[in-house]
Amino acid sequence: MGTETKKTTPSSKPRQLGDSGQQGADKDRDMGGALRSVYQKAVDEKIPDEMLDLLSKLD
């Protein structure tokens, strides 16, 4: 009377031989560099005076 549930896991595609692993690593490195660059630009961005004024009112 109970129902059985099967746990499914995503099937992983087998890695192809050749330089495809290197291409994937290159893409990962490029993506990581792009994300670090965007993050650093956000960190370096000046906080607007209006925001600083609002934050000072919280104290």
Sequence and secondary structure as in RCSB ss.txt:
>XXXX:A:sequence
MGTETKKTTPSSKPRQLGDSGQQGADKDRDMGGALRSVYQKAVDEKIPDEMLDLLSKLD
>XXXX:A:secstr
                SSTHHHHHHHHHHHHHHHHHHHHHHHHHS   HHHHHHHHHH 
